[in-house]
Amino acid sequence: MVNIVKKIVPEDRYYLKCPFSMTPTRIVVHNTANDATARNEISYMTTNDQETSFHYAVDDQEIVQGIPENRNAWHAGDGNGKGNREGIGIEICYSKSGGERFTKAEENAADLITDILNRYNWDIDKVTKHQDYSGKYCPHRTLDLGWDRFLNMIKERLSQTRERPFIIGEIIYNTEDLYLHETAGYGGKEGFLAKNTRSIVKKYHYNKGLYMALGDENNYYDTAWTDEYNKFTTEAPVVEEPPLPENPKEDNQDIPAPETPDNSNNDKDDSETLPDKSPSEENLSDNNLPEDKPERENPLLWLLDKIIKFIIKIFTGKK
Ligand SMILES: [Zn+2]
């Protein structure tokens, strides 16, 4: 797209040219019906003392802006109707004589309109013509050449620049770690966006490929551009829930840890601690297994064992 030159009307003339703040809902296309350049169109518009005004003038060289998009302009001939109060007015230059300059101006206007549609996340139905509001045969040469032809020029550009799975303002999450670029295609710093970060789609950028800026409710950041749309989803990550059970698990392991040793003391250390207290029990329960175990661990127990066996021998011997 050619440069957009800003020649905004001074604020002390807002009362005349763009008295109302505006949230635009559409684009209104005009032809100038003269052969002036875009700069001259805007210069004349901003300096004369008539109300007539429009946001942009486009010629074969450049796009010149005279009114901010968030102010209304008087161009659609519908009084306080939607054309004047909600429309971004665009004048295409050189429509009086036509020819190559006009052809190129129309192409530049199609670029600008595509840019506006993309910025507002609008579709082709937002492109309207002056004629729709007041019945005036404007944009006259564009209509002569074919309105659908002009819309098709824009549609073709939209298909080239649009592949946008998300709408502006949408909350999305990245399904894997990724790096964000400072600006679209111009290199610079990179920012890291950890997996499952909650972001808001703030803006699209078209100059170098199709980039998307992320941010929070209020801002988008310098380092916030990416074109890796396939790594984002609008669905809140389910992965957020497993980490919650996982943490309690870790806690569980920590909390019972002191208990487990207590329990194991009772079980494992039986042979070491109990013999002193109740040697008989030990012998009864482990009768068959560790005949020599007491011998090693407790001489007293070993002796007791021998005595019992001796007594048994005596008994059996007597019988
Ligand atoms: Zn018009």
Residues whose N, C-alpha, C, O or C-beta is under 5 A from the ligand:
A	BS01	ZN	V29 H30 N31 H75 H130 C138
